[in-house]
Amino acid sequence: MMTCRCGGPLRLDLAHISEAQRFNCLTTTRLLWKCCLCGRSLWLEQATVARSNGSMVVAEANALA
């Protein structure tokens, strides 16, 4: 499970995934993760997420304006 720097869990933004599917670019789009506690957002390449799968990752998520 990936966590934000505040300690909250990061979840995939399902609306972002839905839009990527709608425009048929899901395989090439970056994934948008949002913190459940503080609301920070983090953009990650899909390859980065695949490499870190199974290990605890502390993500330095920065708020997007």
HELIX and SHEET records of a PDB file:
HELIX    1   1 LEU A   14  ARG A   22  1                                   9    
HELIX    2   2 GLN A   46  SER A   52  1                                   7    
SHEET    1   A 2 MET A   2  CYS A   4  0                                        
SHEET    2   A 2 VAL A  57  ALA A  59  1                                        
SHEET    1   B 3 LEU A  10  LEU A  12  0                                        
SHEET    2   B 3 LEU A  31  CYS A  35 -1                                        
SHEET    3   B 3 SER A  41  LEU A  44 -1                                        
END                                                                             
